[in-house]
Structures are given as structure tokens and as C-alpha cells.
Amino acid sequence: MSTNKQANRLIHEKSPYLLQHAYNPVDWFPWGEEAFEKAKSENKPIFLSIGYSTCHWCHVMEKESFEDPEVAEILNNNFVSIKVDREERPDIDHIYMDVCQALTGHGGWPLTIIMSPDQRPFLAGTYFPKNDRMGMNGLISILNAVVKAWKTKRNELINSGERITEYISAKHVPGRREIPEDIFDRAFSYYDQYFDEKYGGFGSAPKFPTPHNLMFLLRYWKMTGNGKALLSLIGLMYANSKGKDVVIAADDISEARRFIEEISLNFNPFTVWSLKKSDDNIIGRIAPFMENCTMLDGKATAYVCEGFSCNAPVTGLEEYKKLLHS
């Protein structure tokens, strides 16, 4: 986490990844016309960095380079720097990943692109260390080389960017074939096949709450009324939420009411509560983690569970509130 106290433009964004970079000394712009107009008016190349919030090497590059005053000075003086969250803008990520693979033969994140003010890329890569090491060019060396070339060989860089753009554009020309009427049903059948009914989400770990998956499921449910689409959407959101499982051990629901009402007083859409009575021998077989949830000293007792583990049981309301809302 950067110790810089001055926020940049990313502080106004909603993406968790962009907000992670809001206090970098780099003068980041989000993707948009403001950045492109600045690049054109000042005739500066664009430094584009694409990543996502759970990307290990994205965090490494931030710590090594984007939190570093020396790197920030080079970027701020000679480039217009743009940060993109690939989970928020998969369309942008897809285009520039094609660029990286065309130029280097491989791809990955963080994705690093340098391009002309009119968005014609002429350099691509993934993670770069701050300084040269073990045969790998460091970011400072690369930036300084680009600054020099932009002053002395600008036309060569622009021409290179134009050739790359023509090549990528040819790949992205849409075909003229008809879209099958059942395309949405076939797309949903894919989600339905790989939906994880036990833990939520799709496929195996790691799982990401990709926005376009959520939007497709919501729109498909609205279009068709297919309840499984809505169930998949809720399951995906639950798997990536901070919801909790609350087990209330009590012999009468009236004894548990104060714990239940505390859940209802706040917006907790993914917090689920269950009542477990002393003589209930069935619920433990359905949900084994509830087997040992029993009352303490004959009092209604709450167990607040999260991430497959439960906190120590509590009987007091104030202790319960702290666990529930932490």
C-alpha cells in the first residue's frame, strides 16, 4: 500500500483494482477521453497498464515501480499514464492482449502497453522489474529508451504502431454470418453446466465475479424467466460476498429473536441464519458444521461463521453485533 497521501484521479473510480492505485505517485488517468486529449495536446506517448485486483504480479509491479518516486517522475514528465481493470473492461484487455501476443509471443498480467497519442501501440510486455536484472530489461530502462526514441525516432515508432494496428484490426473484423437464434440458450447452457452448486460460481478455483457474466445471467433471466439463471447469479454473488452463516442454538425461537432481529435491522442479503434446537438430530447431518453448535449455560447462543470456520460462541448481544458486522 502506497504511503503517498496525495490521491490521483483513480480515487473517483469504483473498481477495487483502480482504487488500489489511487495513492500512487504516478498521475494515473482512467481510460477515457480526458487522458487521450491530454496525450494529443501535449504530444506525449501513452503508458497503459492493465491488471486486476487479485493479480500477484500486478501488486509486485505496483510496489516496485508505481509506488516509486523515480519511476513516477519519468512517467509524469514524459507520458500520459492510464490504468485499466481487466475485469471492468474486458473489451480493452482483449484488444491489447492480442497486441502483446503478436509482438512478444506471450501474454499475461500486468499487461504493459506503450502507444502513440492516437492509441497506436508500438511496445508491449507484461511484468517488468524496476531495474534491469537477470537479463530482463527494467521499467526505468524501457521508459528512458522510449523517451529518447520519441524525441529522435518518433516517425519510426508511429509507423510501427500503424502496422501493428492494421494487423490487429484485420483480426477483429467481424464476420458476416448470421447469429443463430439459440445463441443465448447455448451460452446459458455453458453456465448451467459449470455452475458450482456447492460453493457458487463457475468451474473450479480461482473464481472471479466477472461483470459480463453477471449481466448476461440477469438479462437472460429477465428475457426468458428461467429461474436457474437467477439462481446461478445469486450463487455467484454469494460466493464472492462477505456474507456470514449464523447458527443460533436455542430451544425456542423467542429466545433467539434478539439475534435474528439484529440481522434484519441491516442490509445483509447474503447472511443466512439457522435455528438449532437441543433435540435436533437431523440438521447436523445436513450441515455437519452445525453438529457441535450447542447452547452455553442453557442460554440462546450465537455462532457466527465465515469462510468455513466459526468464531467462538457468544450469548451477549453486543459481542454478537461485533462479530456480525465485522
N, C-alpha and C positions, 0 to 999 in steps of 0.2 A: 504494500500500500504506500502510495506516494506521501511524502511529508510536506509537499508543496501546498501552501494554504490558499493560493490563488486559483480559483476554478476557471476552466476554459469553457467553450461553448457546449461541450458534451453534458454539462450539468443540467441542461434543459431537456435532455433526451429521456426516454422511458426504458430503453434497452439496458438490462443489467450489465452487459459487456461494455457498452459505451460509458455508462456511469462509473465503471471501474477505472476508466481513464480520464475522468473529469478533473482530476487534480494533478495530472501530468504537467510538467513544464512545457511540453510540446503544445503549440497553439492549434489543437485539433479542430477540424470542422466536421460536422456530419455530412453525409452525402447530400448534395443539393446545389441549387443554382448559386447561392452565395459564395461557395467555395470556387465554383467554376468561373464566375465573373471576376473574382479576385485574381485567380491564376491568369486569366486573359488580360486584365487591366495592368497587372504588374509583370506580365510575360515571364512567369515562373513555372517550372515543371511541377507536376502534382505527385506527391508521395501518398500512395494509397495502401492502407494496412487493413486486412480483413481477418477476423477471428471470431471466437465465441467464448462465452464466459467460463466454460469448464475445460478449455484447451490448455494443457500443461505448458507447451512451448510458447503459447501466447503470453502467459504470465511470466515466463522466463525472459522473453524479449522485452516485455514492459519493464521488468525490474532492472535488467542490464542496460537497456538503451533509452526507453521512453521516459523513465524517471531520472535520466542522467542529464545534467545541465549542459554538458559539452555537445551531446547529440541534439538536444533541444535547440541549442543556439544555431547549429548548422541547418536544421530543418526550418526553424522560424525565419532565418535570414534569407534562405535560398529556395524554399519550396512552399507550396500550399499543401498542408497535411490533412488527409481525410481518413477517418475511422469508420469502418462498416462492420456491423454484426451480421455474420452469415445466416444466423437463424432468423433475423428480422428481414434481411434482404437476400434470400437465396438466389434471386434472379441475377443480381450483381455478382455474387460469388461464383455462379456458374460460368458467366462470361469470362471473368478474369482467371478462373481456374483453367479454362481452356487455353488462355494466353500463356499461363505458366507452363502447362504441359507441352504446348507447342514449342516454347523457347528452351525449356530445360529437360523435357522428357519425364518429369515427375511433378507432383503437386503435394499440397498439404497446408497446414495452418501453423502459425500465422502466414497468411498469403501476402507477399510484399510486391507491389507494382509501382514502377515509376513511369509516368506518361507525360505527354505534352499538355499544354493548357486546354486543347480541344479533345482531350481524352484518348489520344492515340498512344498505346503503351509501347515502350522500347526497352524496358528491363523488367525482369520478373524473377522471383525466388520465393523462398519460404522463410524459415528462421535464419537470421544472421546474428552472430555474436557481436558485441560492441566493437571489439578489436580483432585483427587478424589472428587466427590460431589454428594450428594443426592443418595447414593447407587450405583453410576456409577464409575467404575474404570477410573482413569485418564490416559492419554497417558504416562506420566512420570512413573507411577507405572507399567504400562504394559511393557514398554521398559526395565525398570530395571529388572523386573521379567524374561523377555526373555533373557537378557544379562546373568543373573545368571544361568538360566536353560541351556543356550547354553554352559556354562563352565562346569556345573556339571551333566547335564542330556541330553547331545546332542543326544545320540543314541535314546532316547525316543522320542525326537522331530522329528528326521529324520524318525523313524518308523511310527510315527503318520502321517507325511507328505506323506509317501509312501502309506499308507492305503487310505488317502483322495484322492490322485492322482489316484489310481486304481479305486475308486468309481466314480470319475468324468469322467475318461477316458471311463469307461463302458457306461456311459450315452451318450457320444459323438461318439460312434461307428456308422458310417453311415450305413443305411440300404442298401439292395441290390436291391431295387425295381427300375423299370425303371422310368426315368424322362419323364412326359408327354410332347408331342410336343407343346402343347398350354400353357405351364407353363409361358412363358414370356407374352403372351397375357392376361392370367388370372392375372398376377401380375400387368400389366398396368391397367387393368380394376379396380383394387382396388384403384390405384392412381387417376384414372379418376373419380371414384365415390365420393371420398372425397376431390377433389380439390376445393378450395375456390375461386370461380371466382371473388368475390368482393375484397377480401383483399390479395389473393395469399396464397400459402402454402397449407397444407393438414389438414383437420379436424378443430377443434376449438383450441383456445389459451390454453396453450402456444404452440408456433410453433418453431421448431428448423430446421435449414438448414443442416440436416444430410447428410454428404458427399455421402454415398452409395445410397441415394435417387436420388441425382443429377446425379451421374454416371449412374445409371440404366436408367433414363429418357433420358439422352444424347445418350447412346448406343442403347436404344430401338428405338429412333427416327432415328438414323443412319442405323439400321438394317431394319426397316420397312418403313421409310419415313412418319410415322404417325405424322402429324403436331400438333395434340393435345398433344403429348408427349413433343414437343419442346415448345409449349405454356405453359404447366404446369411447365416446367423447368424455363422458363423466369419469370413466375408468382411467383415461389418460390424464385428465386433470387431477384426479385423486392421487395417482401415482407420483405426481410431481408437486403436490401441495404440501403444506405444513400441517395437515390435519392430524388429529390425535384419536386414539381409541381409548375411551373412558369406561372402565368396568366399575360398577357400583355394587359392592357386596352389602346386601340388606335383605331382611326377611319381608319387608313391606315397602311398597313404593312410596308411601307417605314419609318414611324415614329417609328416603333418598331424594326427596323433592328439592331440597335446597341445592344439591349438587346438579340436578337436572336443569333447574331454573337458571343457574349460572351459565350453562351452555346456551340456553335460549335467549338470554339477555343480550348476547353479542352475535355478530355475523360469523358463524363458524360452519360454513357449508360442508366441510369435509371432516368434521369431528363427529364421531359416532359413539353413542353410549349404549351400554348393555347393563341390565339388572341381573345379578346372580344371587339366588337365594341359597340358604344353607343346605336345603334338601334337594337342590337341583343337581342331578347326576347326569344330565344329558348335555348341557351346554359345554362342559369340559371336553366331551368327545367331539363336539362340532368345532370348538375353538380351544385347542389344548392349552394355549397360554393363559386361559381363564381358570384352569384347574385349581391353582393354588391361591386364587383371589378369594380370601375369606374375611369376615368381619374381625375387627380388633376390639377386644374388651366388650363384645356384644353391641358395638355401635356401628352405624352405617359407615362404610369405609370406601374411599375412592382410590382407584388405581389409574393413573394417567400414563398411557403407553404411547410410544412413538418410535418408529424405526426398529421394530421387532424387539423392543425392550421396554420394561415398565419401571417407572420411578417407585420409590418407596411409598407404601400406602399411607394415606392421611385420613384423619377423621375430622379435622378442623377446616372450616370454610376458607379462612384466609390462606392457609397453606395450599389448599386445593386451587384457589384462584391464581396463585403464583405459578403453579405447575401448568395450569390450563392455558394461561395467556403468555407463557414464556416463549 
